[in-house]
């Protein structure tokens, strides 16, 4: 029987933990159709970016619904580690929530508690939501959304072993640019100090059975990150792909036109 509703947190856990490197991308262009295109391109998941992208909370539900038709898991990156925002995103049917700016294991422990209903956690309970099948699902049997803290600050890097070991933390996401700035090597992703920190986060995840992912701005960086052992990888973003593809086509056209005129 076909699944009714969007992929769940358990579906996403399986995709991130499967053999090989699970592919995804970031969405920030404020169009749910981008999630459909991602599915047609063969991606497993997308990250709807409420921290840096152009999308807003009004785009969450429509994107989850659009992605469901293509069996794409939606991860929402929230703007901040906020209980009410994380709970609301979960109610919209997101399979996972990426949480930026984690500063310590204590904060990560608190955030992990926002993903489960009482008595295990602090998530508010409602049955009239997309996550609950608009009242058609048993709340006690609902899979938790994937809890995905970002490791991108000095505090999170120092506590990464303890964060990876926390109950309720399902995956780690390395924010490469923020991490490089925190290490004092802005955007220098080949710098030895960055590479050492990146590999250390990956190893902490592997030691505790927690998938680790990141975002690659180029094919070259993607290959390097896969070699370093990431389990899932965002291949740029919808905006970057649009610009890169158009720029390449424009350059090809101009080159051809120039040759005709000579």
Secondary structure, 3 states (H helix, E strand, C coil): CCCCCCCCHHHHHHHHHCCCCEEEEEECCCCCHHHHHHHHCCCCEEEEECCCCCCCCHHHHHHHHHHHCCCCEEEEEECCCCHHHHHHHHHCCCCEEEECCCCCHHHHHHHHHHHCECCCCCECCCCCCCCCCCCCCCHHHCCCCEEEEEECCHHHHHCHHHHHCCCCCCEEEECHHHHHHHCCCCCCCCCHHHHHHHHHHHHHHHHCCCEEEEEECCHHHHHHHHHCCCCEEEEEEHHHHHHHHHHHHHHHHHHHHHHHHC
